[in-house]
Amino acid sequence: MNPTANALIYAATKSALDSITRVLAQELGPRKIRVNTIAPGGVETEGVPRIGIIGSEFEKEMVSNTPLGRFWAAGGYRAGRGVPGSEDAGWVTGERIAVSGGYR
């Protein structure tokens, strides 16, 4: 996560989630339970237009810092879930998996 000004609470909760993920991975690993966090970039959900993000300076800044140059469609979360949930990823646990269009 790339912390930005005026996002203290957001940055703190994301950091806490990373720590929780690592601790749960350690605690649950012996029971063969893997724990990972998916860290999306800008996602256009039904709430995004409602709270005024579309067309805002925040949206413009986020899109300009995303190499793919757009927000992610809400249904796109499936793209990030497939790999960590597969048997091929059986060695992946305690990780933050960025599915962000390159946004950092």
Secondary structure, DSSP 8 states (H G I E B T S, - for coil): ----TT-HHHHHHHHHHHHHHHHHHHHHGGGT----EEEE--EE-THHHHTT-TTSHHHHHHHHTSTT-S-EEGGGHHHHHHHHHSGGGTT--S-EEEESTT--
